Amino acid sequence: MFTLRTDCPPLDAIVVQPKLEELLEASANLLERNWPQKYSTVDQARILFYTRMRLLRNTYDSLMWIAADCPKDSRRKMLVLSSAPLVRSLFEELISIIFILQDVRNLVPALVMTGYTEVWRERQHAKKYYGDQENWDDYISKLDARLDDLSSKLGLSEKQKSRPASTWPTPGKILQAMKKSFPSSSALSFVEFLNSSMYRTLSAESHLSYEALIRRGGLFATKELKPYFGEEKFKRLYKQNYESYRMEMIWTTFTLLLAVVSEIEGHFGFGLADRAKYLWVIFEQSSNLAKEFWVRRYSKML
């Protein structure tokens, strides 16, 4: 997947964590407290942005806990192998934020509209498979009430109620939408790069493709691999592969979150650019992925 740079001395993650955490917190606070007047009429935009940032921080905290090597805890050690789906969620948030920032006034309402679609689909499913079961009546009634409330707040027509909009697009469909609606966007080539590399690899990790199964599952197959490699070589490879995976998850997390902060800063101009650039310079010296992000987009944006 993504490799650390081997031509520079390794950097202890704990050196940069506090500064990244301060940036995440500052971005969330500024979105909440200094929401720009030009977007004041965009319903729910402020709360959707700052709560996204707080959820990203929450995901970061979860990843740092399961990936930490201090204090030592044998019960926690193998949990890092479950981190790929969480890292993928950070990636998808970055793609969505880049997309929304292309046209906040129209894409925030489009996002809100997908809420109706999601409830409508759940109601369709519940009615089809459980509509004849009395113990599901209360749940279906609550879905009906939720749909009525949403349609009223969103001002939906009868046609929109019965044939709602599609759900929020996947990263691949976001790329298609950007090519169609924002062909001159400076972010387009970067989103194309992200889909070509990270979306493919993180999806494979999350879905346990064959290569992902070998990569992660091999760390559980000690009984088969130890005789194959021999005691000493197996120990060396086990430690090397485990630590490589752990550090890749950590540095991919750092890079994605700094990218989100940079997108927010690039659009809203909250005054965090110098602090973000400082971290990019450090990150790109330790991570090939961070260097790609910095060169392709953020060295020009900030």
Secondary structure, DSSP 8 states (H G I E B T S, - for coil): ---B-SSS----GGGTHHHHHHHHHHHHHHHHHS--GGGTTSTTHHHHHHHHHHHHHHHHHHHHHHH--SS--HHHHGGGGG-HHHHHHHHHHHHHHHHHTT-HHHHHHHHHHHHHHHHHHHHHHHHHHHTT-GGGHHHHHHHHHHHHHHHHHHT--HHHHHS-------HHHHHHHHHHH-TT-TTHHHHHHHIIIIIHHHHHHHHT-HHHIIIIIGGG-HHHHHHHH-HHHHHHHHHHHHHHHHHHHHHHHHHHHHHHHHHHHHHH--S-HHHHHHHHHHHHTTBHHHHHHIIIIIHHH-
